[in-house]
């Protein structure tokens, strides 16, 4: 399997490429949009890891060209935390998955493996589901399927809820949540997390869902029915 990494931060690109090569993937790198587009449209890759913010040409432009040229490669977009709109645009343009920065390399590798294992199958769903909840990742709308009530979820709460649904019924530590939702280098106060979780719990209750985000003493939090 051959993978292209299009990322202008060379240190990040090198980390990704080194990890993938250790897993026996063939990996090429590009550090700007023009070179990335040139390599991507050669149609020799099974998967492309594509940053959005690139010099010379951004990742969304490259993605459009990939789709217009019927390139068969799966595409995983890399997006910054503040780029929710770009994330949604990426799905609308045809991305197969996304990973938000900063990310854990093992998460990215897991997503790469899933996409290559499912190559040729349909893209990931637009709606994440757990219990009686359905979160539309395109519109940031949360719906309770039993009451048919919906509510719009603001950006930070969207990231929290998405993370919990993707790790449903697992205990997630505060540190894992900080890293995933706020970023490892973020200046963050722990009581802010409780505030955001309180907002999210109220919204889940408003639409009549039986799902709850439970605090697990000394360990973290867990989403459960």
N, C-alpha and C positions, 0 to 999 in steps of 0.2 A: 504494500500500500504506500502511495506517495502523497505527501502533505506539503502544502505551501503555507508559510507563516508570513503574513504581511503586517509588520509592526515597526514603527519608526524608532522606538526606544530599543536600541540594539541589545542592551543588557537583558531586557525582558525577552526579546526574540531569541537570544542565545540560550536562556534558561529553558524556554519551551522546546527549542530544537534539540538541545542536549538530552532532555528527558525523553522526547519522542524517539530519538535515535537509539537510546538505551533500550527501548522497547521494540527495536528492529524495524521502525518505520523509516522510509526514505524521506528526508526533509530538505526543502529549499527555503531560503528566506529572502524577503524584500524589505527595504527600509523606507520606501516612498511609494506613493500611489501609482505613478506612471510605470515604474518597474513591476509593481505588483500586478497591475492590469495586464501588462505584456506577458508575464508568466502565467497568470490565471487563465487567459484566453488561449493559451497553448493547448488546453484541454488534456493535459497529461496527469492531472491531480485527482485523487479520490476525495480529498477534503482540503478546504482552504480556511485557515484561521485568519480573520480579517478585522483589523482595528478600524474604528470609524474615523478617528482624528489622525490624518496622515498629511504630510507635505505633498504638494503638486496636484493631488487628487484625493478626495476623501473616500472612505470605505463604502458609503452608500452609492456613490457614482460607480465605483468598481462593481458593486453588487448588481446594479442595474445592467451594466455591460455584460456581466456574466450570464444573467438571465436572458438578455436579448440575443446573446450568441449561443443559447442552448447548451451552455457548459454543464456537464453532468455532475461536477463536484458538489459535495455537501459543503455548506458554508456555516461556520460558527463565527458570529460577530463578537468583538470585544468592545464593550462600552463603559464609559465612566459613570459613576454613580449619578451624576447630575443630568444624564442624557436619556431620561426615560422616553421622551418624544422620539429620539433617534432610534431607541430600541424598538418602539412600536413601528416606526417607519421601516426598520430592517425586516420585521416580520411581514409587513405589507409588501415589501419589495421581493421577498422570497427567501430570507434567511431561514436556516433549519434550526438554529439554536443561538443562544447568546450567553456570554459570561461577563459579569460586571467587574470592573477593576476597583480596588485591588482584589485579586483572586488567589485561591490556593491552587498550586500547580496540579495537585492530585484531583481536584474537582474538574479542571480543564481536561486532564487526561481521561477521566471517566466519561466526560461528555464526548470527547473524540471517539472513544471506543464504542459508545452507544451509536453515534452517527455512522460509523463505518460498519458496525454490525447490522444496522438497519438500512444500509445503502440500497436505494431502489425502492424503499417503502415510503409511505406518506410522511409528511413533516409532523413535528410535534404538535399536539393539540393547542388550540387557541384558548381553551378553558381548562384550568386546574380544578380538580374536584376532591373534596374530602367530606365524608358524612353528608349532611344536607347543604353544604356550601359549594358554590361554583364561582370561581374567580376568573373573569375574562381578562386575559393579559393584554389584549389589544385596547380595551376601553377602560381598564382599571375599575370595572364594575363588579361588586360582590352581590351574589344572589343566593337567597335561601330557597331551595327547590321545593320545599314542602309548603311554604307560605307564599311563594312567588313574589316576595318583597326584595327590592334591590336598593343598593346604596353605592355611591361613588367613593372610592378609597383614595385619599391623598397619597402623594409620592412615597413618603417614608413608611407609612403604614402599609402601602402596597408591597414594598420590599420585604417588610417584616412578615406579612401574611403569606407571601409567595414562598419565603424561606421555610416557614412552619409547615405549609402544605407539602412542600417537596421533602420534608423530613417528618411527616406525620407520625404520631405515636412514638417519637424518639425524644429523649431528653437532650435539649440543646443548652449548652452553657452560655453564660453572659458573654464570655470572651468570644465564643464562636459567633454570636449575634453581632457584637461590636465589629468584628473583623468583616463579616459578610455585608452588613447593612450600612455601617458608617465608615468602614475602612480602617486598616490597621494603624494608620498614622493620624487618625482623626482625634481632635481635642474633644473628648466626650466625657460627660458626667454620668455616673451610673444611675442617678435618680431620673434622668431623662428617659431611659429605657422603660422604667415603670410607668412614666407618664404616657408614652406612646402605646404601651401595651394596654393601659387603661382606656385610651381612646378607641383602640381596636376592639377590645372586649365589648364596649358599649355599642359599637356599630354592629357587631355580630348579634348582640342581644336585640337591638332595635328591629332587625329584619326577621327575628323569631327563630334563629338557629339554635340547635342544641349543642353545637360545638363550643368547646371552651379551651382557653389557653391557661394551663394550670402551672402555678409555681411549685417547683420541687425543691424542698428545702436543701440548701447547701450544694445543689447540683445545677439548677437552671430552670428551664421551662419545657412544657410538653403540651402539644395540641392533642386533644382527645374528644371523643363524643361523650 
